[in-house]
Amino acid sequence: MKSEAVTCKPVEVVVGDKGLDRAVKHLKRKMASEGILRELKRRRHYMKPSVKKRKKEAEAARRRRKRVKQFAEG
């Protein structure tokens, strides 16, 4: 099995005068943008290589459609 080197950088959110609720919302947005939640979901269950390949292709198609949609709008 191939070992992957994982580099971890801490995700920080400063709780300012805007309050804790705002900081939690900012943290969730930051985690989503860095793909942390997607990675956790991916690692939760074993996926057969064939299923993994189909999922990867579907994800690429989704990103492609999103990019085309953004290009058409603006």
C-alpha positions in Angstrom: 0.0 0.0 0.0 1.3 3.4 -0.9 1.9 5.8 1.9 1.0 9.5 1.5 2.8 12.3 3.3 0.2 14.5 4.9 1.0 18.1 5.6 -1.3 19.7 8.1 -1.7 23.4 8.6 -3.9 24.6 11.4 -7.2 26.2 10.6 -7.6 29.3 12.8 -10.5 31.6 13.3 -10.2 34.6 15.6 -13.3 35.4 17.7 -13.6 39.1 17.6 -16.2 41.6 18.7 -18.7 40.1 16.2 -19.3 37.1 18.4 -19.0 33.4 18.6 -21.8 32.5 16.2 -20.0 34.6 13.5 -16.7 32.8 14.2 -18.3 29.3 14.0 -19.9 30.3 10.7 -16.5 31.5 9.4 -14.8 28.3 10.6 -17.3 26.1 8.7 -16.9 28.2 5.6 -13.1 27.9 5.9 -13.2 24.1 6.4 -15.5 23.7 3.4 -13.3 25.8 1.2 -10.2 23.8 2.2 -12.0 20.5 1.6 -11.7 19.2 5.1 -15.3 18.1 5.4 -15.2 16.3 2.1 -12.0 14.5 3.1 -13.5 13.4 6.4 -16.6 12.0 4.6 -14.3 10.3 2.0 -12.2 8.6 4.7 -15.2 7.4 6.7 -16.0 4.3 4.6 -14.0 2.1 2.4 -14.7 2.5 -1.3 -13.9 -0.1 -4.0 -11.4 1.2 -6.6 -14.1 1.0 -9.4 -16.5 3.1 -7.3 -13.8 5.5 -6.4 -13.0 6.0 -10.1 -16.7 6.6 -11.0 -17.0 9.1 -8.1 -13.9 10.9 -9.2 -15.1 11.2 -12.8 -18.5 12.5 -11.6 -16.9 15.1 -9.3 -14.8 16.3 -12.3 -17.9 16.5 -14.4 -19.6 18.5 -11.7 -16.7 21.0 -11.5 -16.7 21.3 -15.3 -20.5 22.0 -15.4 -20.0 24.6 -12.6 -17.1 26.3 -14.5 -19.2 26.4 -17.7 -22.2 27.8 -15.8 -20.0 30.6 -14.2 -18.5 31.4 -17.6 -22.0 31.7 -19.2 -23.3 34.0 -16.5 -20.3 36.3 -16.4 
